[in-house]
Amino acid sequence: MSKKVWLVTGGSKGLGLILTKSLLNNRHQIITTIPNKVSLIQMLFYIVLNQTNFMFIMNITLKR
């Protein structure tokens, strides 16, 4: 049986954050978008502290 991978947009706040943490806690593989470095660092701390598995795509938008 193949493993499923979840794609969660907006994984750094609101419902996206709640869904991301829930999926990580249940050992699912995740691809999520996180719009800035601060949110990414916060999520990485969460992952390390809770010893969860993860996959990331980081979306950094250029501001002019």
Residue pairs with C-beta under 8 A, 6 or more apart in sequence:
3 29
4 28
4 29
5 28
5 29
5 30
5 31
5 55
6 19
6 23
6 28
6 29
6 30
6 31
7 30
7 31
7 32
8 16
8 19
8 20
8 23
8 30
8 31
8 32
8 33
9 16
9 32
9 33
10 16
10 17
10 33
10 35
11 17
11 19
11 20
11 30
11 32
11 33
11 34
11 43
12 34
12 35
12 36
12 39
12 40
12 42
12 43
13 39
16 32
20 30
20 32
20 43
21 46
23 30
24 30
24 46
24 47
24 50
24 52
24 53
24 54
25 50
25 52
27 52
27 53
28 53
29 53
29 54
29 55
30 54
30 55
30 56
31 55
31 56
31 57
32 43
32 56
32 57
33 57
33 58
33 59
34 40
34 43
34 56
34 58
34 59
35 59
35 60
35 61
36 60
37 60
40 56
40 58
43 56
46 52
47 54
